[in-house]
Amino acid sequence: MLVLVSAQFSHADSNISNDEARNFFSLYHTMIQDRSKAVIQLISEDALLMSETHTVNNKSYITQYQLKNVFRFIETVQSFLHQNKEDSDFERIRITREGDQVKISAQRFSSTHCYLDKGYYLIIERERNFIKVIEEKINIQKNASCDELDDIQIDG
């Protein structure tokens, strides 16, 4: 399986097409939701996860993690996470480029915790002929409640 995941996005050119970016984005999030350990093969060694947390007091703070360390931690607490599964749906996916990097922005709706993240993005680039995640940013709404679901609107 790991060979197929990597080979699917193998390419000699450093440019990433929009189709490749969309396919990679879909594969990455499918693997995360399926709790596949192979997802770590899609992440660059130095990839960062930036998490911006918003509290009920209108305060926010940003935390930065090594993305591979996050996935290694998740593997160790797999049974707990299975019971507290985070599911996300993505809308309004946009692809922009800066040099060899591709930024995939989207509105992320947490269907588990019922909040909308309008600042989500994933940055990818080709490393040694394989597409890898180099940065991911998520926004977390503390104390979000599915009781407030009627107040959430996804931009169309």
N, C-alpha and C positions, 0 to 999 in steps of 0.2 A: 504493500500500500504506500509506503513512504516514497518508493521509487516512482510510482505512478503520479503521486501528488507533485513531486518536483519536476518530473519529465513533462507533465502537462503544460507547464509554463516555461519550459526551456526554450531559449531563443538566442541567436548569436547577436542580434541587434540590441543596443541598449534602450531604444525607445519601446514604450509599452503602448499598445493600441488600446482604444476605448473598450473594445470587446474583451481583450485580455484583462483589463482593469476590472470590468464588471464581473467577469467569470471568477477572477481571483477573490474579489469582494464577497461574492456569493459562496464560494468554497470556504473561505476563511470563517464566515459567520455560521455556515452549516456545520463545520467541524467544531466550532465552539459550542453550539447548541447541542450537538451530539456527544459532547464531552470526549472528543477524539484526542488521544495523546499525540497523534501525528501533527496536530496544528502547530506544535513547537518548531517543526521543520520549515514553516512558512515565515518565521520571525528571524530578523537579523540579530546577530549576537549583541549589538549595542542598541537595539530598539527600545524606545521609551513609551511608557503609558503615562499620560498626564490626566489626572482626575481633578475636575473642579467640582467641589461640593458646595451646595447652597443650603443654608439652614433656614429655619422658620423665622429667624430674627433678621432676615435679609443680609446676612453675612455670608461670605464665601471664602474658601481657601483652596489653594491648588497644591496637590501632592504629585510627586513624580516618582515613578518606579521603573526598574528594568523590567521590560515586558516578559522576558523569558523567566525571570524569577517569579513573576506573578503566576504564570502557568505551572511552574514547578510546585509552588505552594498549593495551587488548586488541586494538583494531583494527590498531594498528601492529605487533603481534607475532602476527597471525592464523595464519600458517603454523605457527609453533611451537606455539601453543595447539591447533591441529587435531590435532597428533600427541600432545599431552598433555591430551586432552579430559577435563574434569571433568564427570561425570554425577552427578546427585543424584535421589533418590527421596524423596517427601514423604508422611508418614503423620500421623495424628492432627491434622489441620488444625483449628484453633480460631479463631474470629473474636470479637474483643471491641472495644468502642467507648469512646472518650473524647472527648466533644465531636464535632467533625466528622471526627476521625481514626479510622481503622479499623486495628487491629493484627491481623495474620494470623500466628499462631504455628503451628509444626509441628515434628515430628521430621524432621530431614533426614539421610538416609543417603547418604554418599558411596560410590557403587558403584565408583568408580575407585580410591579410597584406603581403602575398607572401614572407615569409622568412623561412629559415630552422633553427630549434633549435636542434643541435646535443647533447646538454647537459641536455635534459629533463629527469627527473626521478620522481618516486613516491615510497615512502617507506610505507609498510603496515605491520601490525602485528595483532595478535589476542588479543582482549581485552574482558575479561569476555565472552568468547566463540564466539565473533563476530569479523570479520575482519574490521579493521579501518585504515584510512589513518593517518599516523603520521608525514609525511613530503612530500612536493612536491616542485620541483625546475623547474623553467622555465627560459628561456633566451628570452629577448625581443630585437629586433633590431629596434631602433628608426629610423624614416624616411624611413622605408622599403617601397618599391614601387613595385606594380605588373608590372610596366614597365620593371623592371629588372629581370623578371621571367626567361628569357632564360639563365641567369647566374647561376641559382640555380640547383644543381644536388643532388639528393638523392642517397646516397651510396647504391649499390645493393649488 
